[in-house]
Amino acid sequence: MTDDALDAAIAAYLADPSKPVMLKIDGKRLDVAAAVLGNAYSTEVLAREGVTAPQKRNAVKTAILLAPVG
């Protein structure tokens, strides 16, 4: 996974969480929305009011980096 691919996936998810965003990692695919929903920290941060754009970005990034790829 490249930094550019990670940044693009985060931006796409935050632009419209209802649209599917897939990230290719070592020939496998990661559903970004599923990664976010599967991460309690990220879900909690994104549900809070008053969260800044960098906090949202970091929450999604955390979910992606901690998600199992299979």
mmJSON file of the N, C-alpha and C atoms, coordinates in Angstrom:
{"data_MODEL":{"atom_site":{
"group_PDB":["ATOM","ATOM","ATOM","ATOM","ATOM","ATOM","ATOM","ATOM","ATOM","ATOM","ATOM","ATOM","ATOM","ATOM","ATOM","ATOM","ATOM","ATOM","ATOM","ATOM","ATOM","ATOM","ATOM","ATOM","ATOM","ATOM","ATOM","ATOM","ATOM","ATOM","ATOM","ATOM","ATOM","ATOM","ATOM","ATOM","ATOM","ATOM","ATOM","ATOM","ATOM","ATOM","ATOM","ATOM","ATOM","ATOM","ATOM","ATOM","ATOM","ATOM","ATOM","ATOM","ATOM","ATOM","ATOM","ATOM","ATOM","ATOM","ATOM","ATOM","ATOM","ATOM","ATOM","ATOM","ATOM","ATOM","ATOM","ATOM","ATOM","ATOM","ATOM","ATOM","ATOM","ATOM","ATOM","ATOM","ATOM","ATOM","ATOM","ATOM","ATOM","ATOM","ATOM","ATOM","ATOM","ATOM","ATOM","ATOM","ATOM","ATOM","ATOM","ATOM","ATOM","ATOM","ATOM","ATOM","ATOM","ATOM","ATOM","ATOM","ATOM","ATOM","ATOM","ATOM","ATOM","ATOM","ATOM","ATOM","ATOM","ATOM","ATOM","ATOM","ATOM","ATOM","ATOM","ATOM","ATOM","ATOM","ATOM","ATOM","ATOM","ATOM","ATOM","ATOM","ATOM","ATOM","ATOM","ATOM","ATOM","ATOM","ATOM","ATOM","ATOM","ATOM","ATOM","ATOM","ATOM","ATOM","ATOM","ATOM","ATOM","ATOM","ATOM","ATOM","ATOM","ATOM","ATOM","ATOM","ATOM","ATOM","ATOM","ATOM","ATOM","ATOM","ATOM","ATOM","ATOM","ATOM","ATOM","ATOM","ATOM","ATOM","ATOM","ATOM","ATOM","ATOM","ATOM","ATOM","ATOM","ATOM","ATOM","ATOM","ATOM","ATOM","ATOM","ATOM","ATOM","ATOM","ATOM","ATOM","ATOM","ATOM","ATOM","ATOM","ATOM","ATOM","ATOM","ATOM","ATOM","ATOM","ATOM","ATOM","ATOM","ATOM","ATOM","ATOM","ATOM","ATOM","ATOM","ATOM","ATOM","ATOM","ATOM","ATOM","ATOM","ATOM","ATOM","ATOM","ATOM","ATOM"],
"id":[1,2,3,4,5,6,7,8,9,10,11,12,13,14,15,16,17,18,19,20,21,22,23,24,25,26,27,28,29,30,31,32,33,34,35,36,37,38,39,40,41,42,43,44,45,46,47,48,49,50,51,52,53,54,55,56,57,58,59,60,61,62,63,64,65,66,67,68,69,70,71,72,73,74,75,76,77,78,79,80,81,82,83,84,85,86,87,88,89,90,91,92,93,94,95,96,97,98,99,100,101,102,103,104,105,106,107,108,109,110,111,112,113,114,115,116,117,118,119,120,121,122,123,124,125,126,127,128,129,130,131,132,133,134,135,136,137,138,139,140,141,142,143,144,145,146,147,148,149,150,151,152,153,154,155,156,157,158,159,160,161,162,163,164,165,166,167,168,169,170,171,172,173,174,175,176,177,178,179,180,181,182,183,184,185,186,187,188,189,190,191,192,193,194,195,196,197,198,199,200,201,202,203,204,205,206,207,208,209,210],
"type_symbol":["N","C","C","N","C","C","N","C","C","N","C","C","N","C","C","N","C","C","N","C","C","N","C","C","N","C","C","N","C","C","N","C","C","N","C","C","N","C","C","N","C","C","N","C","C","N","C","C","N","C","C","N","C","C","N","C","C","N","C","C","N","C","C","N","C","C","N","C","C","N","C","C","N","C","C","N","C","C","N","C","C","N","C","C","N","C","C","N","C","C","N","C","C","N","C","C","N","C","C","N","C","C","N","C","C","N","C","C","N","C","C","N","C","C","N","C","C","N","C","C","N","C","C","N","C","C","N","C","C","N","C","C","N","C","C","N","C","C","N","C","C","N","C","C","N","C","C","N","C","C","N","C","C","N","C","C","N","C","C","N","C","C","N","C","C","N","C","C","N","C","C","N","C","C","N","C","C","N","C","C","N","C","C","N","C","C","N","C","C","N","C","C","N","C","C","N","C","C","N","C","C","N","C","C","N","C","C","N","C","C"],
"label_atom_id":["N","CA","C","N","CA","C","N","CA","C","N","CA","C","N","CA","C","N","CA","C","N","CA","C","N","CA","C","N","CA","C","N","CA","C","N","CA","C","N","CA","C","N","CA","C","N","CA","C","N","CA","C","N","CA","C","N","CA","C","N","CA","C","N","CA","C","N","CA","C","N","CA","C","N","CA","C","N","CA","C","N","CA","C","N","CA","C","N","CA","C","N","CA","C","N","CA","C","N","CA","C","N","CA","C","N","CA","C","N","CA","C","N","CA","C","N","CA","C","N","CA","C","N","CA","C","N","CA","C","N","CA","C","N","CA","C","N","CA","C","N","CA","C","N","CA","C","N","CA","C","N","CA","C","N","CA","C","N","CA","C","N","CA","C","N","CA","C","N","CA","C","N","CA","C","N","CA","C","N","CA","C","N","CA","C","N","CA","C","N","CA","C","N","CA","C","N","CA","C","N","CA","C","N","CA","C","N","CA","C","N","CA","C","N","CA","C","N","CA","C","N","CA","C","N","CA","C","N","CA","C","N","CA","C","N","CA","C","N","CA","C","N","CA","C"],
"label_alt_id":[null,null,null,null,null,null,null,null,null,null,null,null,null,null,null,null,null,null,null,null,null,null,null,null,null,null,null,null,null,null,null,null,null,null,null,null,null,null,null,null,null,null,null,null,null,null,null,null,null,null,null,null,null,null,null,null,null,null,null,null,null,null,null,null,null,null,null,null,null,null,null,null,null,null,null,null,null,null,null,null,null,null,null,null,null,null,null,null,null,null,null,null,null,null,null,null,null,null,null,null,null,null,null,null,null,null,null,null,null,null,null,null,null,null,null,null,null,null,null,null,null,null,null,null,null,null,null,null,null,null,null,null,null,null,null,null,null,null,null,null,null,null,null,null,null,null,null,null,null,null,null,null,null,null,null,null,null,null,null,null,null,null,null,null,null,null,null,null,null,null,null,null,null,null,null,null,null,null,null,null,null,null,null,null,null,null,null,null,null,null,null,null,null,null,null,null,null,null,null,null,null,null,null,null,null,null,null,null,null,null],
"label_comp_id":["MET","MET","MET","THR","THR","THR","ASP","ASP","ASP","ASP","ASP","ASP","ALA","ALA","ALA","LEU","LEU","LEU","ASP","ASP","ASP","ALA","ALA","ALA","ALA","ALA","ALA","ILE","ILE","ILE","ALA","ALA","ALA","ALA","ALA","ALA","TYR","TYR","TYR","LEU","LEU","LEU","ALA","ALA","ALA","ASP","ASP","ASP","PRO","PRO","PRO","SER","SER","SER","LYS","LYS","LYS","PRO","PRO","PRO","VAL","VAL","VAL","MET","MET","MET","LEU","LEU","LEU","LYS","LYS","LYS","ILE","ILE","ILE","ASP","ASP","ASP","GLY","GLY","GLY","LYS","LYS","LYS","ARG","ARG","ARG","LEU","LEU","LEU","ASP","ASP","ASP","VAL","VAL","VAL","ALA","ALA","ALA","ALA","ALA","ALA","ALA","ALA","ALA","VAL","VAL","VAL","LEU","LEU","LEU","GLY","GLY","GLY","ASN","ASN","ASN","ALA","ALA","ALA","TYR","TYR","TYR","SER","SER","SER","THR","THR","THR","GLU","GLU","GLU","VAL","VAL","VAL","LEU","LEU","LEU","ALA","ALA","ALA","ARG","ARG","ARG","GLU","GLU","GLU","GLY","GLY","GLY","VAL","VAL","VAL","THR","THR","THR","ALA","ALA","ALA","PRO","PRO","PRO","GLN","GLN","GLN","LYS","LYS","LYS","ARG","ARG","ARG","ASN","ASN","ASN","ALA","ALA","ALA","VAL","VAL","VAL","LYS","LYS","LYS","THR","THR","THR","ALA","ALA","ALA","ILE","ILE","ILE","LEU","LEU","LEU","LEU","LEU","LEU","ALA","ALA","ALA","PRO","PRO","PRO","VAL","VAL","VAL","GLY","GLY","GLY"],
"label_asym_id":["A","A","A","A","A","A","A","A","A","A","A","A","A","A","A","A","A","A","A","A","A","A","A","A","A","A","A","A","A","A","A","A","A","A","A","A","A","A","A","A","A","A","A","A","A","A","A","A","A","A","A","A","A","A","A","A","A","A","A","A","A","A","A","A","A","A","A","A","A","A","A","A","A","A","A","A","A","A","A","A","A","A","A","A","A","A","A","A","A","A","A","A","A","A","A","A","A","A","A","A","A","A","A","A","A","A","A","A","A","A","A","A","A","A","A","A","A","A","A","A","A","A","A","A","A","A","A","A","A","A","A","A","A","A","A","A","A","A","A","A","A","A","A","A","A","A","A","A","A","A","A","A","A","A","A","A","A","A","A","A","A","A","A","A","A","A","A","A","A","A","A","A","A","A","A","A","A","A","A","A","A","A","A","A","A","A","A","A","A","A","A","A","A","A","A","A","A","A","A","A","A","A","A","A","A","A","A","A","A","A"],
"label_entity_id":["1","1","1","1","1","1","1","1","1","1","1","1","1","1","1","1","1","1","1","1","1","1","1","1","1","1","1","1","1","1","1","1","1","1","1","1","1","1","1","1","1","1","1","1","1","1","1","1","1","1","1","1","1","1","1","1","1","1","1","1","1","1","1","1","1","1","1","1","1","1","1","1","1","1","1","1","1","1","1","1","1","1","1","1","1","1","1","1","1","1","1","1","1","1","1","1","1","1","1","1","1","1","1","1","1","1","1","1","1","1","1","1","1","1","1","1","1","1","1","1","1","1","1","1","1","1","1","1","1","1","1","1","1","1","1","1","1","1","1","1","1","1","1","1","1","1","1","1","1","1","1","1","1","1","1","1","1","1","1","1","1","1","1","1","1","1","1","1","1","1","1","1","1","1","1","1","1","1","1","1","1","1","1","1","1","1","1","1","1","1","1","1","1","1","1","1","1","1","1","1","1","1","1","1","1","1","1","1","1","1"],
"label_seq_id":[1,1,1,2,2,2,3,3,3,4,4,4,5,5,5,6,6,6,7,7,7,8,8,8,9,9,9,10,10,10,11,11,11,12,12,12,13,13,13,14,14,14,15,15,15,16,16,16,17,17,17,18,18,18,19,19,19,20,20,20,21,21,21,22,22,22,23,23,23,24,24,24,25,25,25,26,26,26,27,27,27,28,28,28,29,29,29,30,30,30,31,31,31,32,32,32,33,33,33,34,34,34,35,35,35,36,36,36,37,37,37,38,38,38,39,39,39,40,40,40,41,41,41,42,42,42,43,43,43,44,44,44,45,45,45,46,46,46,47,47,47,48,48,48,49,49,49,50,50,50,51,51,51,52,52,52,53,53,53,54,54,54,55,55,55,56,56,56,57,57,57,58,58,58,59,59,59,60,60,60,61,61,61,62,62,62,63,63,63,64,64,64,65,65,65,66,66,66,67,67,67,68,68,68,69,69,69,70,70,70],
"pdbx_PDB_ins_code":[null,null,null,null,null,null,null,null,null,null,null,null,null,null,null,null,null,null,null,null,null,null,null,null,null,null,null,null,null,null,null,null,null,null,null,null,null,null,null,null,null,null,null,null,null,null,null,null,null,null,null,null,null,null,null,null,null,null,null,null,null,null,null,null,null,null,null,null,null,null,null,null,null,null,null,null,null,null,null,null,null,null,null,null,null,null,null,null,null,null,null,null,null,null,null,null,null,null,null,null,null,null,null,null,null,null,null,null,null,null,null,null,null,null,null,null,null,null,null,null,null,null,null,null,null,null,null,null,null,null,null,null,null,null,null,null,null,null,null,null,null,null,null,null,null,null,null,null,null,null,null,null,null,null,null,null,null,null,null,null,null,null,null,null,null,null,null,null,null,null,null,null,null,null,null,null,null,null,null,null,null,null,null,null,null,null,null,null,null,null,null,null,null,null,null,null,null,null,null,null,null,null,null,null,null,null,null,null,null,null],
"Cartn_x":[0.86,0.0,0.903,0.64,1.419,0.727,1.495,0.915,-0.169,0.067,-0.924,-2.224,-2.126,-3.324,-4.071,-3.331,-3.943,-4.642,-3.961,-4.558,-5.812,-5.768,-6.921,-8.105,-7.839,-8.92,-9.55,-8.734,-9.247,-10.102,-9.598,-10.334,-11.653,-11.633,-12.858,-13.882,-13.452,-14.37,-14.975,-14.145,-14.654,-15.553,-15.322,-16.164,-17.585,-17.709,-19.034,-18.942,-19.135,-19.021,-20.007,-21.049,-22.031,-21.568,-20.55,-20.036,-18.935,-18.907,-17.867,-16.479,-15.542,-14.14,-13.327,-12.604,-11.761,-10.306,-9.483,-8.054,-7.345,-6.486,-5.747,-4.467,-4.286,-3.096,-2.575,-1.392,-0.765,-1.705,-2.392,-3.277,-4.626,-4.843,-6.129,-6.834,-8.116,-8.91,-9.415,-9.385,-9.891,-11.047,-12.193,-13.369,-13.177,-12.986,-12.678,-13.837,-15.062,-16.215,-16.287,-16.033,-16.044,-14.927,-13.771,-12.656,-13.017,-13.657,-14.064,-15.102,-16.108,-17.161,-16.639,-15.581,-15.002,-14.016,-13.779,-12.828,-13.573,-13.641,-14.42,-13.928,-12.622,-12.072,-12.518,-12.342,-12.679,-14.164,-14.99,-16.436,-16.829,-16.23,-16.542,-16.11,-14.922,-14.424,-15.31,-15.656,-16.465,-17.896,-18.369,-19.73,-19.807,-18.672,-18.647,-18.928,-19.552,-19.741,-18.497,-18.191,-17.077,-15.71,-15.681,-14.404,-13.818,-12.539,-11.886,-11.605,-11.353,-11.029,-9.789,-8.716,-7.564,-7.876,-8.729,-9.118,-9.902,-10.798,-11.557,-10.616,-9.689,-8.729,-7.907,-7.444,-6.647,-7.461,-8.734,-9.595,-9.757,-9.966,-10.111,-8.781,-7.686,-6.358,-6.065,-6.404,-6.204,-6.965,-8.231,-9.055,-8.438,-7.959,-7.365,-6.092,-5.241,-3.951,-4.089,-5.151,-5.358,-6.254,-6.861,-7.794,-7.064,-7.646,-7.069,-7.386,-6.425,-6.625,-6.747,-7.848,-8.036,-8.812],
"Cartn_y":[-1.169,0.0,1.228,2.112,3.348,4.438,5.457,6.596,7.268,7.351,7.978,7.183,5.861,5.016,5.151,5.182,5.355,6.702,7.765,9.104,9.188,8.575,8.595,7.847,6.71,5.924,6.692,7.339,8.124,9.276,9.993,11.128,10.685,9.577,9.075,8.671,7.99,7.58,8.801,9.767,10.949,11.812,11.791,12.559,12.013,10.673,10.053,8.641,8.509,7.199,6.15,6.575,5.606,4.932,5.474,4.873,3.88,2.75,1.761,2.272,2.054,2.395,1.153,0.67,-0.505,-0.089,-0.658,-0.385,-1.703,-1.725,-2.94,-2.996,-4.131,-4.344,-5.748,-5.811,-7.105,-8.039,-7.514,-8.332,-8.623,-8.144,-8.331,-6.991,-7.034,-5.798,-5.565,-4.315,-3.918,-2.949,-3.274,-2.401,-1.367,-0.117,0.938,1.145,1.131,1.319,0.204,-1.022,-2.147,-2.006,-1.515,-1.301,-0.259,0.823,1.877,1.341,0.656,0.128,-0.936,-1.604,-2.639,-2.123,-0.823,-0.231,0.702,0.327,1.087,2.528,2.726,4.085,4.958,4.461,5.241,5.56,4.578,4.783,5.861,5.815,6.791,8.196,8.322,9.642,10.218,9.421,9.92,10.246,9.698,9.97,11.239,11.686,12.875,14.148,15.103,16.426,17.267,18.149,19.067,18.475,17.308,16.676,17.398,17.697,18.403,17.462,18.043,17.242,16.377,16.901,16.03,14.887,15.108,14.032,12.95,13.356,12.389,11.58,12.28,11.618,10.596,10.972,10.064,8.867,9.086,7.98,6.954,7.421,6.509,5.806,6.557,5.977,4.883,5.152,4.159,2.883,3.036,1.864,1.05,1.727,1.022,0.288,0.969,0.369,-0.797,-0.794,-1.869,-3.0,-2.798,-3.799,-5.036,-6.202,-7.416,-7.441,-7.816,-7.885,-9.356,-9.656,-11.059,-11.271],
"Cartn_z":[0.0,0.0,0.0,-0.925,-0.992,-0.18,0.172,0.881,0.04,-1.272,-2.154,-2.177,-2.222,-2.221,-0.902,0.195,1.513,1.608,1.178,1.209,0.351,-0.826,-1.734,-1.131,-0.501,0.118,1.276,2.082,3.207,2.693,1.705,1.146,0.529,-0.199,-0.831,0.22,1.263,2.33,3.014,3.359,4.067,3.18,1.879,0.961,0.927,0.985,0.979,1.557,2.878,3.518,3.001,2.291,1.793,0.494,-0.159,-1.388,-1.045,-1.741,-1.456,-1.83,-0.929,-1.177,-0.849,-1.832,-1.649,-1.797,-0.947,-0.977,-1.261,-2.276,-2.623,-1.807,-1.121,-0.298,-0.6,-1.16,-1.481,-2.243,-3.238,-4.046,-3.418,-2.22,-1.532,-1.456,-1.095,-1.038,0.372,0.773,2.079,1.875,2.434,2.405,3.515,3.136,4.107,5.085,4.604,5.498,6.539,6.125,7.064,8.081,7.64,8.561,9.612,9.174,10.113,11.084,10.576,11.448,12.408,12.027,12.872,13.901,13.901,14.83,15.788,17.06,18.051,18.184,18.192,18.322,17.16,15.95,14.764,14.705,15.02,15.019,16.028,17.206,18.253,17.84,17.282,16.869,15.778,14.791,13.676,14.083,15.188,15.655,16.518,17.023,17.885,17.096,17.757,17.154,17.407,16.486,16.656,16.362,15.757,15.421,14.199,14.267,13.169,12.004,10.857,9.668,9.893,10.492,10.742,11.709,12.68,13.602,12.854,11.965,11.166,10.284,9.655,8.777,9.561,10.728,11.547,12.03,12.302,12.737,11.62,10.404,9.268,8.99,9.05,8.829,9.855,11.116,12.171,11.861,11.463,11.134,10.009,8.977,7.84,8.257,8.994,9.365,10.343,11.133,12.106,11.589,10.424,9.895,9.382,9.649,9.05,7.554,6.775,5.327,4.945,4.292,3.944,2.712],
"occupancy":[1.0,1.0,1.0,1.0,1.0,1.0,1.0,1.0,1.0,1.0,1.0,1.0,1.0,1.0,1.0,1.0,1.0,1.0,1.0,1.0,1.0,1.0,1.0,1.0,1.0,1.0,1.0,1.0,1.0,1.0,1.0,1.0,1.0,1.0,1.0,1.0,1.0,1.0,1.0,1.0,1.0,1.0,1.0,1.0,1.0,1.0,1.0,1.0,1.0,1.0,1.0,1.0,1.0,1.0,1.0,1.0,1.0,1.0,1.0,1.0,1.0,1.0,1.0,1.0,1.0,1.0,1.0,1.0,1.0,1.0,1.0,1.0,1.0,1.0,1.0,1.0,1.0,1.0,1.0,1.0,1.0,1.0,1.0,1.0,1.0,1.0,1.0,1.0,1.0,1.0,1.0,1.0,1.0,1.0,1.0,1.0,1.0,1.0,1.0,1.0,1.0,1.0,1.0,1.0,1.0,1.0,1.0,1.0,1.0,1.0,1.0,1.0,1.0,1.0,1.0,1.0,1.0,1.0,1.0,1.0,1.0,1.0,1.0,1.0,1.0,1.0,1.0,1.0,1.0,1.0,1.0,1.0,1.0,1.0,1.0,1.0,1.0,1.0,1.0,1.0,1.0,1.0,1.0,1.0,1.0,1.0,1.0,1.0,1.0,1.0,1.0,1.0,1.0,1.0,1.0,1.0,1.0,1.0,1.0,1.0,1.0,1.0,1.0,1.0,1.0,1.0,1.0,1.0,1.0,1.0,1.0,1.0,1.0,1.0,1.0,1.0,1.0,1.0,1.0,1.0,1.0,1.0,1.0,1.0,1.0,1.0,1.0,1.0,1.0,1.0,1.0,1.0,1.0,1.0,1.0,1.0,1.0,1.0,1.0,1.0,1.0,1.0,1.0,1.0,1.0,1.0,1.0,1.0,1.0,1.0],
"B_iso_or_equiv":[0.0,0.0,0.0,0.0,0.0,0.0,0.0,0.0,0.0,0.0,0.0,0.0,0.0,0.0,0.0,0.0,0.0,0.0,0.0,0.0,0.0,0.0,0.0,0.0,0.0,0.0,0.0,0.0,0.0,0.0,0.0,0.0,0.0,0.0,0.0,0.0,0.0,0.0,0.0,0.0,0.0,0.0,0.0,0.0,0.0,0.0,0.0,0.0,0.0,0.0,0.0,0.0,0.0,0.0,0.0,0.0,0.0,0.0,0.0,0.0,0.0,0.0,0.0,0.0,0.0,0.0,0.0,0.0,0.0,0.0,0.0,0.0,0.0,0.0,0.0,0.0,0.0,0.0,0.0,0.0,0.0,0.0,0.0,0.0,0.0,0.0,0.0,0.0,0.0,0.0,0.0,0.0,0.0,0.0,0.0,0.0,0.0,0.0,0.0,0.0,0.0,0.0,0.0,0.0,0.0,0.0,0.0,0.0,0.0,0.0,0.0,0.0,0.0,0.0,0.0,0.0,0.0,0.0,0.0,0.0,0.0,0.0,0.0,0.0,0.0,0.0,0.0,0.0,0.0,0.0,0.0,0.0,0.0,0.0,0.0,0.0,0.0,0.0,0.0,0.0,0.0,0.0,0.0,0.0,0.0,0.0,0.0,0.0,0.0,0.0,0.0,0.0,0.0,0.0,0.0,0.0,0.0,0.0,0.0,0.0,0.0,0.0,0.0,0.0,0.0,0.0,0.0,0.0,0.0,0.0,0.0,0.0,0.0,0.0,0.0,0.0,0.0,0.0,0.0,0.0,0.0,0.0,0.0,0.0,0.0,0.0,0.0,0.0,0.0,0.0,0.0,0.0,0.0,0.0,0.0,0.0,0.0,0.0,0.0,0.0,0.0,0.0,0.0,0.0,0.0,0.0,0.0,0.0,0.0,0.0],
"pdbx_formal_charge":[null,null,null,null,null,null,null,null,null,null,null,null,null,null,null,null,null,null,null,null,null,null,null,null,null,null,null,null,null,null,null,null,null,null,null,null,null,null,null,null,null,null,null,null,null,null,null,null,null,null,null,null,null,null,null,null,null,null,null,null,null,null,null,null,null,null,null,null,null,null,null,null,null,null,null,null,null,null,null,null,null,null,null,null,null,null,null,null,null,null,null,null,null,null,null,null,null,null,null,null,null,null,null,null,null,null,null,null,null,null,null,null,null,null,null,null,null,null,null,null,null,null,null,null,null,null,null,null,null,null,null,null,null,null,null,null,null,null,null,null,null,null,null,null,null,null,null,null,null,null,null,null,null,null,null,null,null,null,null,null,null,null,null,null,null,null,null,null,null,null,null,null,null,null,null,null,null,null,null,null,null,null,null,null,null,null,null,null,null,null,null,null,null,null,null,null,null,null,null,null,null,null,null,null,null,null,null,null,null,null],
"auth_seq_id":[1,1,1,2,2,2,3,3,3,4,4,4,5,5,5,6,6,6,7,7,7,8,8,8,9,9,9,10,10,10,11,11,11,12,12,12,13,13,13,14,14,14,15,15,15,16,16,16,17,17,17,18,18,18,19,19,19,20,20,20,21,21,21,22,22,22,23,23,23,24,24,24,25,25,25,26,26,26,27,27,27,28,28,28,29,29,29,30,30,30,31,31,31,32,32,32,33,33,33,34,34,34,35,35,35,36,36,36,37,37,37,38,38,38,39,39,39,40,40,40,41,41,41,42,42,42,43,43,43,44,44,44,45,45,45,46,46,46,47,47,47,48,48,48,49,49,49,50,50,50,51,51,51,52,52,52,53,53,53,54,54,54,55,55,55,56,56,56,57,57,57,58,58,58,59,59,59,60,60,60,61,61,61,62,62,62,63,63,63,64,64,64,65,65,65,66,66,66,67,67,67,68,68,68,69,69,69,70,70,70],
"auth_comp_id":["MET","MET","MET","THR","THR","THR","ASP","ASP","ASP","ASP","ASP","ASP","ALA","ALA","ALA","LEU","LEU","LEU","ASP","ASP","ASP","ALA","ALA","ALA","ALA","ALA","ALA","ILE","ILE","ILE","ALA","ALA","ALA","ALA","ALA","ALA","TYR","TYR","TYR","LEU","LEU","LEU","ALA","ALA","ALA","ASP","ASP","ASP","PRO","PRO","PRO","SER","SER","SER","LYS","LYS","LYS","PRO","PRO","PRO","VAL","VAL","VAL","MET","MET","MET","LEU","LEU","LEU","LYS","LYS","LYS","ILE","ILE","ILE","ASP","ASP","ASP","GLY","GLY","GLY","LYS","LYS","LYS","ARG","ARG","ARG","LEU","LEU","LEU","ASP","ASP","ASP","VAL","VAL","VAL","ALA","ALA","ALA","ALA","ALA","ALA","ALA","ALA","ALA","VAL","VAL","VAL","LEU","LEU","LEU","GLY","GLY","GLY","ASN","ASN","ASN","ALA","ALA","ALA","TYR","TYR","TYR","SER","SER","SER","THR","THR","THR","GLU","GLU","GLU","VAL","VAL","VAL","LEU","LEU","LEU","ALA","ALA","ALA","ARG","ARG","ARG","GLU","GLU","GLU","GLY","GLY","GLY","VAL","VAL","VAL","THR","THR","THR","ALA","ALA","ALA","PRO","PRO","PRO","GLN","GLN","GLN","LYS","LYS","LYS","ARG","ARG","ARG","ASN","ASN","ASN","ALA","ALA","ALA","VAL","VAL","VAL","LYS","LYS","LYS","THR","THR","THR","ALA","ALA","ALA","ILE","ILE","ILE","LEU","LEU","LEU","LEU","LEU","LEU","ALA","ALA","ALA","PRO","PRO","PRO","VAL","VAL","VAL","GLY","GLY","GLY"],
"auth_asym_id":["A","A","A","A","A","A","A","A","A","A","A","A","A","A","A","A","A","A","A","A","A","A","A","A","A","A","A","A","A","A","A","A","A","A","A","A","A","A","A","A","A","A","A","A","A","A","A","A","A","A","A","A","A","A","A","A","A","A","A","A","A","A","A","A","A","A","A","A","A","A","A","A","A","A","A","A","A","A","A","A","A","A","A","A","A","A","A","A","A","A","A","A","A","A","A","A","A","A","A","A","A","A","A","A","A","A","A","A","A","A","A","A","A","A","A","A","A","A","A","A","A","A","A","A","A","A","A","A","A","A","A","A","A","A","A","A","A","A","A","A","A","A","A","A","A","A","A","A","A","A","A","A","A","A","A","A","A","A","A","A","A","A","A","A","A","A","A","A","A","A","A","A","A","A","A","A","A","A","A","A","A","A","A","A","A","A","A","A","A","A","A","A","A","A","A","A","A","A","A","A","A","A","A","A","A","A","A","A","A","A"],
"auth_atom_id":["N","CA","C","N","CA","C","N","CA","C","N","CA","C","N","CA","C","N","CA","C","N","CA","C","N","CA","C","N","CA","C","N","CA","C","N","CA","C","N","CA","C","N","CA","C","N","CA","C","N","CA","C","N","CA","C","N","CA","C","N","CA","C","N","CA","C","N","CA","C","N","CA","C","N","CA","C","N","CA","C","N","CA","C","N","CA","C","N","CA","C","N","CA","C","N","CA","C","N","CA","C","N","CA","C","N","CA","C","N","CA","C","N","CA","C","N","CA","C","N","CA","C","N","CA","C","N","CA","C","N","CA","C","N","CA","C","N","CA","C","N","CA","C","N","CA","C","N","CA","C","N","CA","C","N","CA","C","N","CA","C","N","CA","C","N","CA","C","N","CA","C","N","CA","C","N","CA","C","N","CA","C","N","CA","C","N","CA","C","N","CA","C","N","CA","C","N","CA","C","N","CA","C","N","CA","C","N","CA","C","N","CA","C","N","CA","C","N","CA","C","N","CA","C","N","CA","C","N","CA","C","N","CA","C","N","CA","C","N","CA","C","N","CA","C"],
"pdbx_PDB_model_num":[1,1,1,1,1,1,1,1,1,1,1,1,1,1,1,1,1,1,1,1,1,1,1,1,1,1,1,1,1,1,1,1,1,1,1,1,1,1,1,1,1,1,1,1,1,1,1,1,1,1,1,1,1,1,1,1,1,1,1,1,1,1,1,1,1,1,1,1,1,1,1,1,1,1,1,1,1,1,1,1,1,1,1,1,1,1,1,1,1,1,1,1,1,1,1,1,1,1,1,1,1,1,1,1,1,1,1,1,1,1,1,1,1,1,1,1,1,1,1,1,1,1,1,1,1,1,1,1,1,1,1,1,1,1,1,1,1,1,1,1,1,1,1,1,1,1,1,1,1,1,1,1,1,1,1,1,1,1,1,1,1,1,1,1,1,1,1,1,1,1,1,1,1,1,1,1,1,1,1,1,1,1,1,1,1,1,1,1,1,1,1,1,1,1,1,1,1,1,1,1,1,1,1,1,1,1,1,1,1,1]
}}}
